[in-house]
């Protein structure tokens, strides 16, 4: 779900909570408390959804290429190449 769709859905849900509180004749304080509670629950759910999606994602081909490049550098060092050694050009 994209962020703009999430924001529109969240605002719609909060508008329903405000209408529900108004119809019941609750005080403004109760209405604000309900809206804030609803907003926190929705935000927490969205955060957890995105977190699970990222945690379950499979590495892309670009990540695989970068990982292969790192492995090649490690193989060269294992073959006896010394880092930091200076060689004379004379």
Secondary structure, 3 states (H helix, E strand, C coil): CCHHHHHHHHHHHHHHHHHHHHHHCCCHHHHHHHHHHHHHHHHHHHHHHHHHHHHHCCCCHHHHHHHHHHHHHHHHHHCCCCCCCCCCCC
